[in-house]
Structure formats: structure tokens, C-alpha cells
């Protein structure tokens, strides 16, 4: 299997893992009455603890972040983890799992623009067509034509759009960071420092509440392991071998899967227009399937670290 195909499959796996986020969040907050901030804190700290424990068995030394890359990691942690996690949680609780997941995928437009400006990745006609289908699908699944519903859920919609923007920035920060550091190191720094920021900005009694609710731990642990670690590591590895503008659209499988999960487990109903929108998103993903090693986009060289550093892979 070529690295391009492997990268494509890893991004799909990440999308399916991320689709479960809303289910875990909704159950932890609404069934167990935890603060949304507390849920995010345990999500990040548990994930960083598990990842750190696994890394302790590696013989490879843990790479130090060089001083010149501190601004990159500040942006990655502050925007890509803290702000992104917070606004996405708010959107999920305000407008529902499916709609929030779809609003998140306004990100491809932001990512394509930023990738063109900062990473010099071209927007080919095929990528452009996929972007158009993605936006049509987003509009239909979010039901933007329902003006009354948009007025009632305006803040949730804005939070979902903010999640799309910050997710786009998360992708760009991560794309640059994995040029110089292994994906697992980038992920650990984001989760650990982001978790600490979440922890110090809430009262101790909120942090202690899960300790008195044993039944919530399977949900918190699942949130940490499946979408956070599983999805994050799969995506961080996959974007090494496919252009970020392509990866961001392939990952739009997430709102389709999230909408189905919301329907099955939370009773969120889909209209015919939302199903059409989901189909548009799937068609966009299909347009980006690598056709062969000769025609698929190659970005391996663009992510090779400089100054003699060993490439991660």
C-alpha cells in the first residue's frame, strides 16, 4: 500500500472516530450533569496520560520543542485545542450532534484558503468541485433555509462556525508541526498543555464531581481514547501523506456518521434535505479518492524535516 493511500485511509478512520464526540459529550453532560468544561478537562488529561504512559515504553527519546517553534505550539494549544474544543462542545449542546458536526465542516473552505496562502498547496479543479459539494451539503444538513430555527439557535450556529474556523487552524498548525516532530509528540503536547489550561480555569469542586460518579467513567474514558487519541493520531499521521486541503474534505465523513449516531442513539431526526446534504458530502469525499500513485497528490517531500532531522512515519 502506498503512503498516499494509507494517508487517505487514516483520515477516514479519524473522521469515524471523531463522529462519536457528540454522543460522549451529550451523555456526560446531560445524563450525569457534569459541567461541559469538566468533561473537556477530563477528555484532554486522560488522553494525555494514556498517550504519555504508552510513550514511556518507547526507546526513542521524547523530542524537545525547540525555542523557534514555541509560537507554533502556543497557537496549536491555544486555538487548535482550547478554543476549538470549547466552541465545538457549546455547539453540540446547543444545536445537536448532527448539526454541530456539519457546521464544523465549514473548515474545508478556511483550510483550503490557508493552505494556499501559507503552505502553497494548489486547489485543483477536482478539489474545487469537492469544496462546492461540501458547502452545498453543509447548507442542507444545517437547514440554513429555516430562518426561524436559525434565529432560535443563532449562538449555537455561530459556535459551530467558530468550530469550523478553529478546526481549520488546528489542521494547519498540526500540518506544520509534524514536519519537525512525530505526530504522537505533537498530539501529547496539545492534549497535556490544553488539559492544564482547562483544569486551572474551573473550580476544584467541578473537577472532583466525576470522582463521585463511577458510572460516568466509561464515557469519559471512551471520549479520551476513541475520538481524542484514536482520531487525533490517525489524522496527524495521515496529513503527512495527503495535502491538508484534501484531508480536510475527506474528513467530512465525520458529520455524516455523527448525524447517523445522533439519529440512532439520541433521537435526532433527519429531514430529506439533510439526507441529500449528507449525500453531497459523500460525493465530495469520493471525488478525492486517490486514483493511482501517478495521479494521486504527493506531499511526502513537503513534510520532511529540515536540518537533518529524521522524518516521522
KOLMARVO-108407 format. One record per atom (N, C-alpha, C): residue number from 1; x, y, z; atom name. Coordinates in pm, whole numbers, plus 50000, padded with zeros to 5 digits. Example, Ala and Ser with C-alpha at 12.3 -4.5 7.8 and 13.67 -1.06 7.14 Angstrom:
2
     i    east   north      up   at
     1   51319   49431   50780    N
     1   51230   49550   50780   CA
     1   51320   49670   50780    C
     2   51285   49775   50708    N
     2   51367   49894   50714   CA
     2   51290   50003   50787    C
This chain:
313
     i    east   north      up   at
     1   50085   49881   50000    N
     1   50000   50000   50000   CA
     1   50089   50125   50000    C
     2   50059   50220   49910    N
     2   50138   50343   49903   CA
     2   50107   50432   50021    C
     3   50195   50527   50047    N
     3   50173   50620   50158   CA
     3   50053   50710   50131    C
     4   50028   50743   50006    N
     4   49913   50826   49974   CA
     4   49783   50755   50011    C
     5   49771   50627   49972    N
     5   49651   50551   50006   CA
     5   49639   50535   50157    C
     6   49751   50505   50223    N
     6   49749   50490   50369   CA
     6   49706   50619   50437    C
     7   49755   50733   50388    N
     7   49715   50861   50445   CA
     7   49566   50886   50429    C
     8   49514   50853   50311    N
     8   49371   50869   50284   CA
     8   49287   50785   50380    C
     9   49327   50659   50401    N
     9   49254   50569   50490   CA
     9   49263   50615   50635    C
    10   49377   50668   50676    N
    10   49392   50717   50813   CA
    10   49302   50837   50838    C
    11   49286   50924   50740    N
    11   49197   51039   50757   CA
    11   49052   50992   50769    C
    12   49013   50891   50691    N
    12   48878   50835   50703   CA
    12   48857   50776   50842    C
    13   48956   50700   50891    N
    13   48946   50644   51026   CA
    13   48932   50754   51130    C
    14   49007   50862   51116    N
    14   48997   50973   51209   CA
    14   48856   51032   51208    C
    15   48798   51047   51089    N
    15   48663   51103   51079   CA
    15   48560   51016   51152    C
    16   48571   50884   51136    N
    16   48476   50794   51203   CA
    16   48493   50799   51354    C
    17   48617   50810   51401    N
    17   48639   50823   51545   CA
    17   48581   50954   51597    C
    18   48607   51063   51526    N
    18   48558   51194   51570   CA
    18   48406   51202   51571    C
    19   48341   51122   51489    N
    19   48194   51125   51482   CA
    19   48129   51088   51615    C
    20   48202   51020   51702    N
    20   48145   50978   51831   CA
    20   48155   51086   51938    C
    21   48222   51198   51910    N
    21   48244   51301   52012   CA
    21   48112   51351   52071    C
    22   48018   51385   51983    N
    22   47891   51441   52030   CA
    22   47815   51347   52120    C
    23   47819   51218   52090    N
    23   47750   51120   52172   CA
    23   47809   51117   52313    C
    24   47943   51111   52322    N
    24   48007   51111   52453   CA
    24   47979   51239   52530    C
    25   47990   51353   52464    N
    25   47966   51481   52530   CA
    25   47823   51490   52584    C
    26   47728   51456   52499    N
    26   47587   51470   52536   CA
    26   47552   51384   52655    C
    27   47597   51260   52657    N
    27   47568   51171   52769   CA
    27   47634   51221   52897    C
    28   47760   51260   52890    N
    28   47832   51303   53010   CA
    28   47770   51429   53070    C
    29   47726   51522   52987    N
    29   47672   51649   53038   CA
    29   47526   51634   53080    C
    30   47443   51571   52996    N
    30   47300   51570   53023   CA
    30   47256   51456   53114    C
    31   47324   51341   53108    N
    31   47285   51231   53194   CA
    31   47349   51241   53331    C
    32   47474   51287   53337    N
    32   47547   51290   53464   CA
    32   47566   51431   53519    C
    33   47509   51531   53451    N
    33   47508   51669   53499   CA
    33   47648   51725   53524    C
    34   47745   51684   53443    N
    34   47879   51741   53455   CA
    34   47886   51873   53379    C
    35   47972   51961   53426    N
    35   47998   52084   53353   CA
    35   48065   52052   53220    C
    36   48028   52119   53113    N
    36   48096   52096   52986   CA
    36   48247   52117   52997    C
    37   48289   52217   53073    N
    37   48431   52244   53092   CA
    37   48500   52127   53161    C
    38   48430   52065   53258    N
    38   48486   51949   53329   CA
    38   48504   51831   53234    C
    39   48406   51808   53149    N
    39   48416   51698   53052   CA
    39   48536   51718   52960    C
    40   48555   51840   52911    N
    40   48668   51868   52824   CA
    40   48800   51848   52898    C
    41   48803   51889   53025    N
    41   48925   51874   53104   CA
    41   48964   51727   53117    C
    42   48868   51643   53152    N
    42   48898   51501   53166   CA
    42   48930   51438   53030    C
    43   48866   51485   52926    N
    43   48896   51434   52793   CA
    43   49044   51454   52760    C
    44   49094   51574   52780    N
    44   49231   51605   52742   CA
    44   49333   51543   52837    C
    45   49308   51551   52968    N
    45   49407   51500   53064   CA
    45   49415   51347   53062    C
    46   49299   51280   53052    N
    46   49302   51134   53043   CA
    46   49375   51089   52916    C
    47   49346   51156   52805    N
    47   49410   51118   52679   CA
    47   49561   51140   52686    C
    48   49602   51252   52746    N
    48   49746   51278   52756   CA
    48   49813   51180   52850    C
    49   49743   51138   52956    N
    49   49801   51040   53048   CA
    49   49819   50904   52980    C
    50   49719   50861   52904    N
    50   49729   50732   52834   CA
    50   49840   50738   52730    C
    51   49843   50845   52653    N
    51   49946   50859   52550   CA
    51   50084   50868   52613    C
    52   50097   50945   52721    N
    52   50226   50956   52788   CA
    52   50272   50823   52844    C
    53   50179   50744   52901    N
    53   50215   50612   52951   CA
    53   50263   50519   52842    C
    54   50198   50527   52727    N
    54   50241   50443   52614   CA
    54   50379   50485   52563    C
    55   50403   50614   52563    N
    55   50531   50664   52512   CA
    55   50646   50631   52607    C
    56   50616   50604   52734    N
    56   50721   50572   52830   CA
    56   50794   50443   52794    C
    57   50729   50357   52716    N
    57   50791   50230   52677   CA
    57   50872   50240   52549    C
    58   50871   50356   52486    N
    58   50949   50374   52364   CA
    58   51096   50397   52398    C
    59   51183   50344   52314    N
    59   51325   50368   52332   CA
    59   51368   50502   52275    C
    60   51288   50556   52184    N
    60   51320   50684   52123   CA
    60   51300   50796   52226    C
    61   51397   50883   52244    N
    61   51381   50995   52339   CA
    61   51265   51086   52298    C
    62   51197   51139   52399    N
    62   51087   51231   52371   CA
    62   51146   51362   52318    C
    63   51105   51407   52200    N
    63   51167   51526   52141   CA
    63   51129   51654   52215    C
    64   51226   51738   52240    N
    64   51201   51868   52300   CA
    64   51156   51966   52192    C
    65   51063   52054   52229    N
    65   51018   52157   52136   CA
    65   51122   52268   52133    C
    66   51177   52294   52016    N
    66   51279   52396   52005   CA
    66   51220   52535   52021    C
    67   51300   52628   52070    N
    67   51252   52762   52102   CA
    67   51184   52830   51984    C
    68   51238   52810   51864    N
    68   51180   52877   51748   CA
    68   51040   52825   51714    C
    69   51004   52709   51769    N
    69   50871   52651   51742   CA
    69   50771   52678   51854    C
    70   50811   52749   51958    N
    70   50718   52779   52066   CA
    70   50593   52853   52017    C
    71   50605   52957   51933    N
    71   50482   53024   51883   CA
    71   50388   52927   51811    C
    72   50446   52833   51736    N
    72   50364   52735   51666   CA
    72   50283   52652   51765    C
    73   50345   52605   51872    N
    73   50276   52522   51969   CA
    73   50181   52603   52057    C
    74   50212   52731   52080    N
    74   50117   52816   52152   CA
    74   49988   52830   52072    C
    75   50002   52850   51941    N
    75   49883   52858   51856   CA
    75   49809   52727   51849    C
    76   49885   52618   51839    N
    76   49823   52485   51832   CA
    76   49743   52454   51958    C
    77   49803   52481   52075    N
    77   49734   52451   52201   CA
    77   49621   52550   52226    C
    78   49649   52680   52212    N
    78   49551   52781   52248   CA
    78   49430   52785   52156    C
    79   49455   52776   52025    N
    79   49345   52785   51928   CA
    79   49296   52647   51888    C
    80   49392   52559   51851    N
    80   49355   52429   51797   CA
    80   49301   52332   51899    C
    81   49333   52351   52026    N
    81   49281   52262   52131   CA
    81   49181   52335   52218    C
    82   49223   52440   52289    N
    82   49137   52503   52390   CA
    82   49014   52568   52328    C
    83   49035   52660   52235    N
    83   48920   52730   52176   CA
    83   48835   52635   52093    C
    84   48899   52551   52013    N
    84   48824   52458   51930   CA
    84   48738   52364   52013    C
    85   48795   52300   52114    N
    85   48719   52208   52197   CA
    85   48601   52279   52266    C
    86   48625   52402   52312    N
    86   48521   52475   52387   CA
    86   48404   52513   52297    C
    87   48431   52572   52181    N
    87   48319   52616   52096   CA
    87   48246   52498   52034    C
    88   48319   52390   52007    N
    88   48252   52273   51950   CA
    88   48160   52208   52052    C
    89   48205   52201   52177    N
    89   48119   52149   52283   CA
    89   47992   52233   52295    C
    90   48006   52365   52293    N
    90   47889   52453   52304   CA
    90   47794   52430   52187    C
    91   47848   52415   52068    N
    91   47762   52392   51951   CA
    91   47686   52261   51962    C
    92   47753   52156   52007    N
    92   47688   52025   52022   CA
    92   47570   52034   52118    C
    93   47590   52101   52231    N
    93   47486   52110   52332   CA
    93   47375   52207   52292    C
    94   47402   52297   52197    N
    94   47303   52398   52158   CA
    94   47219   52356   52038    C
    95   47282   52300   51937    N
    95   47209   52269   51813   CA
    95   47205   52121   51781    C
    96   47265   52036   51864    N
    96   47260   51893   51842   CA
    96   47385   51838   51776    C
    97   47400   51707   51788    N
    97   47521   51640   51741   CA
    97   47538   51654   51590    C
    98   47434   51623   51515    N
    98   47447   51621   51371   CA
    98   47473   51759   51312    C
    99   47394   51859   51354    N
    99   47411   51994   51300   CA
    99   47546   52051   51339    C
   100   47588   52031   51465    N
   100   47718   52081   51508   CA
   100   47831   52019   51428    C
   101   47821   51889   51402    N
   101   47925   51821   51325   CA
   101   47933   51874   51183    C
   102   47818   51907   51126    N
   102   47818   51960   50990   CA
   102   47873   52103   50987    C
   103   47831   52186   51084    N
   103   47884   52321   51089   CA
   103   48035   52322   51107    C
   104   48086   52223   51176    N
   104   48230   52209   51190   CA
   104   48299   52203   51055    C
   105   48229   52147   50957    N
   105   48290   52126   50826   CA
   105   48269   52241   50730    C
   106   48249   52361   50786    N
   106   48281   52480   50708   CA
   106   48432   52496   50702    C
   107   48504   52413   50779    N
   107   48650   52419   50784   CA
   107   48719   52401   50650    C
   108   48672   52314   50558    N
   108   48747   52298   50432   CA
   108   48771   52428   50357    C
   109   48674   52519   50357    N
   109   48695   52646   50288   CA
   109   48806   52726   50355    C
   110   48803   52732   50488    N
   110   48909   52802   50560   CA
   110   49045   52734   50537    C
   111   49046   52601   50545    N
   111   49172   52528   50530   CA
   111   49229   52545   50390    C
   112   49144   52534   50288    N
   112   49192   52548   50151   CA
   112   49253   52686   50130    C
   113   49189   52789   50187    N
   113   49242   52923   50174   CA
   113   49377   52935   50245    C
   114   49383   52887   50370    N
   114   49508   52898   50446   CA
   114   49618   52811   50388    C
   115   49581   52692   50337    N
   115   49681   52605   50276   CA
   115   49739   52670   50151    C
   116   49654   52739   50074    N
   116   49704   52807   49956   CA
   116   49794   52925   49991    C
   117   49758   52997   50098    N
   117   49835   53115   50136   CA
   117   49966   53080   50205    C
   118   49961   52981   50295    N
   118   50076   52956   50381   CA
   118   50154   52828   50346    C
   119   50085   52728   50291    N
   119   50152   52602   50260   CA
   119   50171   52581   50109    C
   120   50118   52674   50029    N
   120   50135   52671   49883   CA
   120   50081   52542   49822    C
   121   49970   52493   49874    N
   121   49906   52375   49816   CA
   121   49801   52422   49714    C
   122   49811   52377   49589    N
   122   49717   52423   49486   CA
   122   49577   52367   49505    C
   123   49478   52445   49465    N
   123   49338   52399   49464   CA
   123   49307   52358   49321    C
   124   49309   52228   49297    N
   124   49285   52176   49163   CA
   124   49135   52182   49132    C
   125   49098   52166   49003    N
   125   48954   52165   48971   CA
   125   48878   52056   49048    C
   126   48941   51940   49068    N
   126   48874   51833   49141   CA
   126   48850   51873   49287    C
   127   48950   51935   49349    N
   127   48933   51982   49487   CA
   127   48829   52093   49492    C
   128   48828   52181   49393    N
   128   48730   52288   49389   CA
   128   48588   52235   49378    C
   129   48568   52133   49293    N
   129   48435   52072   49282   CA
   129   48394   52007   49413    C
   130   48489   51942   49480    N
   130   48458   51879   49608   CA
   130   48423   51984   49713    C
   131   48491   52098   49710    N
   131   48457   52207   49802   CA
   131   48315   52256   49779    C
   132   48278   52270   49653    N
   132   48142   52316   49622   CA
   132   48038   52218   49675    C
   133   48059   52088   49649    N
   133   47967   51987   49700   CA
   133   47962   51989   49853    C
   134   48077   52011   49914    N
   134   48081   52014   50060   CA
   134   47997   52127   50113    C
   135   48010   52247   50055    N
   135   47932   52361   50104   CA
   135   47782   52340   50083    C
   136   47744   52281   49970    N
   136   47602   52251   49947   CA
   136   47553   52153   50053    C
   137   47631   52048   50079    N
   137   47593   51952   50181   CA
   137   47583   52013   50318    C
   138   47677   52100   50353    N
   138   47674   52168   50482   CA
   138   47547   52251   50496    C
   139   47512   52326   50392    N
   139   47393   52411   50399   CA
   139   47266   52329   50419    C
   140   47257   52216   50351    N
   140   47137   52134   50361   CA
   140   47126   52064   50495    C
   141   47236   52008   50543    N
   141   47231   51937   50671   CA
   141   47207   52034   50785    C
   142   47261   52156   50776    N
   142   47239   52257   50880   CA
   142   47104   52325   50868    C
   143   47031   52300   50757    N
   143   46899   52359   50735   CA
   143   46903   52512   50743    C
   144   46994   52571   50667    N
   144   47008   52716   50672   CA
   144   46886   52788   50613    C
   145   46803   52716   50544    N
   145   46682   52776   50486   CA
   145   46572   52796   50590    C
   146   46585   52738   50709    N
   146   46486   52754   50816   CA
   146   46524   52877   50898    C
   147   46474   52994   50858    N
   147   46516   53119   50922   CA
   147   46472   53125   51069    C
   148   46353   53073   51099    N
   148   46307   53074   51238   CA
   148   46398   52990   51326    C
   149   46434   52873   51276    N
   149   46525   52788   51351   CA
   149   46662   52851   51368    C
   150   46707   52924   51265    N
   150   46835   52991   51275   CA
   150   46833   53101   51380    C
   151   46718   53171   51391    N
   151   46707   53276   51493   CA
   151   46709   53218   51633    C
   152   46641   53104   51652    N
   152   46635   53042   51784   CA
   152   46769   52985   51826    C
   153   46847   52940   51731    N
   153   46973   52872   51762   CA
   153   47094   52950   51711    C
   154   47081   53082   51706    N
   154   47185   53164   51647   CA
   154   47320   53148   51712    C
   155   47324   53147   51847    N
   155   47452   53135   51915   CA
   155   47515   52998   51892    C
   156   47430   52896   51886    N
   156   47484   52763   51859   CA
   156   47541   52754   51719    C
   157   47473   52817   51623    N
   157   47522   52818   51486   CA
   157   47655   52893   51478    C
   158   47663   53008   51547    N
   158   47789   53083   51548   CA
   158   47901   53001   51611    C
   159   47867   52928   51718    N
   159   47969   52842   51780   CA
   159   48015   52733   51684    C
   160   47921   52678   51606    N
   160   47958   52577   51508   CA
   160   48048   52633   51400    C
   161   48018   52756   51355    N
   161   48104   52819   51255   CA
   161   48242   52851   51313    C
   162   48245   52894   51440    N
   162   48374   52917   51506   CA
   162   48452   52787   51519    C
   163   48380   52678   51543    N
   163   48446   52547   51549   CA
   163   48508   52514   51414    C
   164   48437   52548   51306    N
   164   48493   52523   51173   CA
   164   48622   52601   51150    C
   165   48621   52728   51190    N
   165   48740   52811   51172   CA
   165   48856   52759   51256    C
   166   48831   52730   51384    N
   166   48939   52685   51471   CA
   166   48986   52545   51436    C
   167   48895   52462   51385    N
   167   48937   52331   51336   CA
   167   49030   52345   51216    C
   168   48999   52442   51129    N
   168   49088   52468   51017   CA
   168   49226   52511   51063    C
   169   49231   52597   51164    N
   169   49359   52640   51218   CA
   169   49431   52524   51287    C
   170   49356   52440   51357    N
   170   49412   52320   51419   CA
   170   49483   52235   51314    C
   171   49418   52218   51200    N
   171   49476   52136   51094   CA
   171   49604   52197   51040    C
   172   49604   52329   51022    N
   172   49722   52396   50968   CA
   172   49837   52390   51068    C
   173   49811   52421   51195    N
   173   49915   52412   51296   CA
   173   49974   52271   51302    C
   174   49885   52172   51298    N
   174   49931   52033   51307   CA
   174   50012   51994   51184    C
   175   49967   52038   51067    N
   175   50039   52008   50943   CA
   175   50182   52060   50949    C
   176   50199   52181   51001    N
   176   50333   52238   51011   CA
   176   50414   52167   51119    C
   177   50351   52139   51233    N
   177   50424   52079   51346   CA
   177   50480   51941   51312    C
   178   50405   51860   51234    N
   178   50454   51725   51205   CA
   178   50565   51725   51100    C
   179   50600   51842   51048    N
   179   50720   51850   50965   CA
   179   50846   51830   51049    C
   180   50836   51866   51175    N
   180   50955   51868   51260   CA
   180   50950   51770   51376    C
   181   50830   51723   51413    N
   181   50815   51636   51529   CA
   181   50722   51520   51494    C
   182   50740   51404   51559    N
   182   50649   51291   51534   CA
   182   50505   51328   51572    C
   183   50407   51271   51502    N
   183   50267   51303   51531   CA
   183   50229   51280   51677    C
   184   50280   51171   51738    N
   184   50243   51142   51877   CA
   184   50297   51248   51971    C
   185   50413   51308   51941    N
   185   50468   51413   52025   CA
   185   50385   51540   52013    C
   186   50345   51574   51892    N
   186   50260   51691   51870   CA
   186   50128   51675   51944    C
   187   50069   51554   51933    N
   187   49941   51530   51998   CA
   187   49953   51538   52150    C
   188   50061   51482   52206    N
   188   50076   51485   52351   CA
   188   50087   51627   52402    C
   189   50167   51709   52338    N
   189   50182   51848   52381   CA
   189   50048   51921   52378    C
   190   49971   51900   52271    N
   190   49842   51967   52262   CA
   190   49747   51926   52372    C
   191   49738   51795   52397    N
   191   49645   51745   52499   CA
   191   49690   51782   52639    C
   192   49818   51767   52669    N
   192   49865   51792   52806   CA
   192   49853   51940   52844    C
   193   49908   52027   52762    N
   193   49903   52169   52795   CA
   193   49762   52224   52783    C
   194   49686   52176   52685    N
   194   49546   52217   52677   CA
   194   49467   52173   52798    C
   195   49489   52047   52844    N
   195   49422   51998   52963   CA
   195   49454   52078   53087    C
   196   49580   52119   53102    N
   196   49617   52201   53217   CA
   196   49545   52336   53213    C
   197   49535   52396   53095    N
   197   49463   52523   53084   CA
   197   49316   52508   53120    C
   198   49254   52398   53075    N
   198   49115   52373   53113   CA
   198   49102   52354   53264    C
   199   49196   52282   53323    N
   199   49187   52249   53466   CA
   199   49200   52371   53556    C
   200   49288   52463   53522    N
   200   49312   52578   53610   CA
   200   49208   52688   53594    C
   201   49115   52671   53501    N
   201   49014   52775   53480   CA
   201   48876   52733   53528    C
   202   48869   52638   53621    N
   202   48741   52600   53680   CA
   202   48760   52564   53826    C
   203   48652   52571   53906    N
   203   48664   52545   54050   CA
   203   48695   52399   54080    C
   204   48766   52375   54192    N
   204   48803   52237   54227   CA
   204   48684   52144   54244    C
   205   48571   52198   54296    N
   205   48456   52110   54319   CA
   205   48401   52053   54188    C
   206   48414   52128   54079    N
   206   48370   52077   53949   CA
   206   48462   51964   53902    C
   207   48590   51978   53927    N
   207   48685   51874   53887   CA
   207   48668   51747   53969    C
   208   48621   51760   54093    N
   208   48607   51644   54181   CA
   208   48475   51569   54159    C
   209   48379   51630   54092    N
   209   48247   51568   54076   CA
   209   48253   51432   54008    C
   210   48331   51412   53901    N
   210   48335   51278   53839   CA
   210   48385   51170   53933    C
   211   48463   51206   54034    N
   211   48512   51106   54129   CA
   211   48399   51047   54213    C
   212   48287   51119   54219    N
   212   48171   51070   54293   CA
   212   48067   51007   54201    C
   213   48099   50997   54073    N
   213   48007   50939   53974   CA
   213   48078   50826   53898    C
   214   48093   50707   53957    N
   214   48166   50599   53888   CA
   214   48108   50563   53752    C
   215   47976   50579   53736    N
   215   47912   50539   53610   CA
   215   47953   50626   53492    C
   216   48009   50745   53520    N
   216   48046   50833   53410   CA
   216   48184   50800   53353    C
   217   48262   50719   53426    N
   217   48399   50694   53382   CA
   217   48410   50618   53250    C
   218   48325   50522   53220    N
   218   48333   50462   53086   CA
   218   48314   50563   52973    C
   219   48229   50662   52997    N
   219   48204   50763   52895   CA
   219   48323   50858   52882    C
   220   48380   50900   52996    N
   220   48497   50988   52991   CA
   220   48617   50915   52930    C
   221   48633   50788   52967    N
   221   48745   50711   52913   CA
   221   48727   50688   52763    C
   222   48606   50655   52722    N
   222   48579   50637   52579   CA
   222   48603   50764   52501    C
   223   48564   50878   52558    N
   223   48588   51006   52492   CA
   223   48737   51033   52475    C
   224   48815   50996   52576    N
   224   48960   51018   52570   CA
   224   49027   50925   52470    C
   225   48982   50800   52465    N
   225   49053   50700   52383   CA
   225   49010   50700   52238    C
   226   48880   50703   52212    N
   226   48834   50683   52074   CA
   226   48847   50810   51988    C
   227   48768   50915   52014    N
   227   48782   51030   51925   CA
   227   48907   51113   51950    C
   228   48950   51123   52077    N
   228   49061   51213   52108   CA
   228   49195   51153   52065    C
   229   49229   51037   52118    N
   229   49356   50975   52081   CA
   229   49348   50907   51945    C
   230   49247   50822   51928    N
   230   49235   50748   51802   CA
   230   49223   50841   51682    C
   231   49128   50933   51690    N
   231   49108   51025   51579   CA
   231   49224   51120   51559    C
   232   49274   51174   51671    N
   232   49383   51271   51661   CA
   232   49510   51213   51602    C
   233   49550   51096   51649    N
   233   49673   51034   51599   CA
   233   49659   50988   51454    C
   234   49541   50934   51420    N
   234   49519   50891   51282   CA
   234   49527   51010   51187    C
   235   49470   51122   51227    N
   235   49472   51240   51141   CA
   235   49612   51299   51132    C
   236   49680   51308   51247    N
   236   49815   51365   51248   CA
   236   49910   51286   51159    C
   237   49892   51154   51156    N
   237   49974   51070   51070   CA
   237   49931   51082   50924    C
   238   49802   51082   50900    N
   238   49751   51087   50763   CA
   238   49788   51213   50689    C
   239   49788   51330   50758    N
   239   49815   51454   50686   CA
   239   49961   51467   50646    C
   240   50045   51375   50687    N
   240   50182   51376   50636   CA
   240   50187   51335   50489    C
   241   50088   51259   50444    N
   241   50097   51196   50313   CA
   241   49987   51239   50216    C
   242   49896   51325   50259    N
   242   49798   51382   50167   CA
   242   49792   51533   50193    C
   243   49762   51614   50092    N
   243   49752   51758   50114   CA
   243   49646   51790   50217    C
   244   49669   51892   50296    N
   244   49576   51924   50403   CA
   244   49440   51968   50348    C
   245   49437   52034   50232    N
   245   49310   52074   50173   CA
   245   49229   51951   50133    C
   246   49296   51844   50091    N
   246   49228   51719   50058   CA
   246   49184   51648   50186    C
   247   49274   51640   50284    N
   247   49241   51571   50409   CA
   247   49121   51633   50478    C
   248   49112   51766   50476    N
   248   49003   51833   50544   CA
   248   48868   51800   50481    C
   249   48865   51773   50350    N
   249   48739   51738   50285   CA
   249   48708   51590   50303    C
   250   48810   51506   50296    N
   250   48789   51363   50320   CA
   250   48729   51341   50459    C
   251   48774   51421   50555    N
   251   48726   51407   50692   CA
   251   48581   51450   50709    C
   252   48518   51502   50603    N
   252   48377   51537   50614   CA
   252   48287   51414   50621    C
   253   48345   51297   50618    N
   253   48268   51179   50655   CA
   253   48218   51189   50799    C
   254   48289   51267   50880    N
   254   48251   51279   51022   CA
   254   48107   51327   51042    C
   255   48061   51437   50980    N
   255   47923   51479   51007   CA
   255   47818   51379   50960    C
   256   47849   51306   50854    N
   256   47755   51204   50809   CA
   256   47740   51097   50917    C
   257   47853   51046   50965    N
   257   47849   50944   51070   CA
   257   47790   50999   51199    C
   258   47824   51124   51234    N
   258   47771   51183   51357   CA
   258   47620   51201   51349    C
   259   47570   51239   51232    N
   259   47426   51255   51215   CA
   259   47354   51122   51234    C
   260   47412   51015   51181    N
   260   47353   50882   51198   CA
   260   47354   50841   51346    C
   261   47464   50867   51416    N
   261   47471   50834   51559   CA
   261   47369   50914   51638    C
   262   47354   51042   51604    N
   262   47254   51123   51673   CA
   262   47113   51072   51650    C
   263   47088   51022   51530    N
   263   46957   50967   51497   CA
   263   46930   50837   51574    C
   264   47030   50750   51578    N
   264   47012   50617   51639   CA
   264   47007   50625   51791    C
   265   47098   50701   51853    N
   265   47113   50697   51998   CA
   265   47049   50813   52072    C
   266   47030   50927   52004    N
   266   46977   51044   52074   CA
   266   46842   51089   52019    C
   267   46791   51019   51920    N
   267   46660   51052   51866   CA
   267   46655   51176   51780    C
   268   46768   51223   51730    N
   268   46771   51339   51642   CA
   268   46725   51296   51502    C
   269   46618   51358   51455    N
   269   46557   51318   51328   CA
   269   46615   51395   51211    C
   270   46625   51327   51098    N
   270   46678   51386   50977   CA
   270   46566   51413   50877    C
   271   46570   51528   50812    N
   271   46477   51558   50704   CA
   271   46534   51506   50572    C
   272   46451   51508   50469    N
   272   46500   51462   50339   CA
   272   46615   51550   50290    C
   273   46606   51681   50319    N
   273   46712   51772   50274   CA
   273   46844   51739   50343    C
   274   46839   51698   50469    N
   274   46962   51662   50539   CA
   274   47024   51536   50480    C
   275   46940   51443   50438    N
   275   46994   51324   50372   CA
   275   47059   51360   50238    C
   276   46998   51454   50164    N
   276   47059   51500   50039   CA
   276   47194   51565   50068    C
   277   47198   51646   50174    N
   277   47324   51710   50212   CA
   277   47431   51609   50247    C
   278   47392   51505   50320    N
   278   47488   51401   50355   CA
   278   47541   51332   50229    C
   279   47454   51312   50131    N
   279   47497   51251   50005   CA
   279   47597   51339   49932    C
   280   47573   51470   49934    N
   280   47667   51563   49870   CA
   280   47805   51553   49934    C
   281   47808   51541   50065    N
   281   47936   51531   50134   CA
   281   48008   51402   50096    C
   282   47933   51292   50088    N
   282   47994   51166   50047   CA
   282   48047   51174   49904    C
   283   47975   51242   49816    N
   283   48022   51258   49679   CA
   283   48152   51339   49676    C
   284   48160   51440   49761    N
   284   48283   51519   49768   CA
   284   48400   51433   49812    C
   285   48376   51345   49909    N
   285   48483   51254   49954   CA
   285   48524   51162   49839    C
   286   48426   51111   49764    N
   286   48456   51023   49653   CA
   286   48541   51090   49545    C
   287   48520   51220   49522    N
   287   48600   51291   49423   CA
   287   48748   51294   49459    C
   288   48775   51282   49588    N
   288   48914   51295   49634   CA
   288   48983   51162   49653    C
   289   48920   51053   49618    N
   289   48984   50923   49633   CA
   289   49107   50915   49542    C
   290   49223   50878   49598    N
   290   49343   50867   49513   CA
   290   49320   50765   49402    C
   291   49351   50802   49278    N
   291   49326   50713   49164   CA
   291   49441   50617   49141    C
   292   49562   50664   49160    N
   292   49680   50579   49146   CA
   292   49797   50656   49202    C
   293   49908   50588   49217    N
   293   50026   50656   49268   CA
   293   50073   50767   49175    C
   294   50043   50753   49044    N
   294   50090   50854   48949   CA
   294   50001   50976   48949    C
   295   49872   50957   48979    N
   295   49780   51070   48974   CA
   295   49749   51125   49110    C
   296   49775   51048   49216    N
   296   49744   51097   49350   CA
   296   49843   51205   49391    C
   297   49796   51303   49470    N
   297   49885   51410   49513   CA
   297   49994   51358   49604    C
   298   50116   51408   49586    N
   298   50229   51363   49667   CA
   298   50278   51482   49750    C
   299   50285   51461   49880    N
   299   50332   51568   49966   CA
   299   50437   51519   50063    C
   300   50491   51397   50042    N
   300   50586   51342   50138   CA
   300   50706   51433   50152    C
   301   50756   51484   50039    N
   301   50874   51569   50046   CA
   301   50847   51697   50122    C
   302   50723   51747   50114    N
   302   50693   51874   50178   CA
   302   50687   51864   50328    C
   303   50681   51744   50383    N
   303   50673   51732   50527   CA
   303   50801   51672   50585    C
   304   50906   51663   50502    N
   304   51032   51610   50551   CA
   304   51103   51716   50633    C
   305   51136   51689   50759    N
   305   51201   51790   50843   CA
   305   51335   51831   50783    C
   306   51371   51952   50811    N
   306   51498   52005   50766   CA
   306   51604   51986   50873    C
   307   51721   52036   50846    N
   307   51833   52033   50941   CA
   307   51868   51893   50984    C
   308   51851   51796   50894    N
   308   51895   51661   50925   CA
   308   51808   51584   51020    C
   309   51689   51636   51052    N
   309   51602   51565   51144   CA
   309   51540   51444   51076    C
   310   51516   51340   51152    N
   310   51456   51218   51100   CA
   310   51307   51240   51076    C
   311   51260   51203   50958    N
   311   51117   51215   50928   CA
   311   51038   51114   51006    C
   312   50919   51155   51049    N
   312   50832   51062   51122   CA
   312   50750   50984   51022    C
   313   50719   50858   51057    N
   313   50644   50781   50959   CA
   313   50611   50648   51009    C
